[in-house]
Amino acid sequence: MDNAQLKRSVVAVRAPGGSGLPVMHLGRELARIDEAGMALVHLDLKVGETFTLMLDTSDPKYRT
């Protein structure tokens, strides 16, 4: 795909108390929540494309 058809998107993820949680997109870890409860995710997307980010809480250490 021609890079001219892609746009860089930056998403700020806020997850208070989620320090260390992986931020996932299409099964890949793109970032981790820091000690302040924040992460920045950079995505190259086609104009009008939608996306879903998920916090991976499957590790038992993230469950209460």
C-alpha positions in Angstrom: 0.0 0.0 0.0 1.2 3.5 -0.9 2.3 5.4 2.2 0.4 8.5 0.9 -2.8 6.5 1.6 -1.9 6.2 5.3 -2.2 8.7 8.1 -0.4 8.5 11.4 -2.7 8.5 14.4 -1.7 8.9 18.0 -4.0 7.7 20.7 -3.6 8.5 24.4 -4.8 5.7 26.6 -5.7 6.4 30.2 -6.0 3.5 32.7 -5.6 4.7 36.3 -4.3 1.8 38.4 -3.4 -0.2 35.3 0.4 0.2 35.5 2.1 -2.5 33.4 -1.0 -3.5 31.4 -0.3 -4.2 27.7 -2.2 -2.1 25.1 -3.1 -4.5 22.3 -4.1 -4.0 18.6 -4.8 -7.0 16.4 -3.1 -9.3 18.8 0.1 -7.3 19.1 1.3 -5.4 22.0 1.8 -1.7 21.0 2.5 -0.1 24.4 2.2 -0.6 28.2 0.5 1.6 30.7 3.1 3.5 32.7 3.1 4.3 36.4 1.0 7.4 35.8 -1.7 5.3 34.2 -1.0 6.5 30.6 0.2 5.1 27.3 0.6 6.6 23.9 -0.1 4.4 20.9 1.0 5.2 17.3 -1.0 3.7 14.4 -0.7 4.1 10.6 -4.2 3.8 9.3 -6.1 4.4 6.1 -8.3 7.4 6.1 -11.7 6.4 7.5 -10.4 3.1 8.9 -11.7 2.1 12.3 -9.6 0.3 15.0 -10.0 -1.3 18.4 -7.5 -1.2 21.2 -7.7 -3.5 24.2 -6.0 -3.7 27.6 -4.8 -7.3 28.1 -5.7 -8.4 31.6 -5.3 -12.1 31.0 -2.2 -12.3 33.3 -3.5 -13.3 36.8 -1.3 -10.5 38.4 -3.7 -8.0 36.8 -6.8 -9.5 38.4 -8.2 -8.7 41.8 
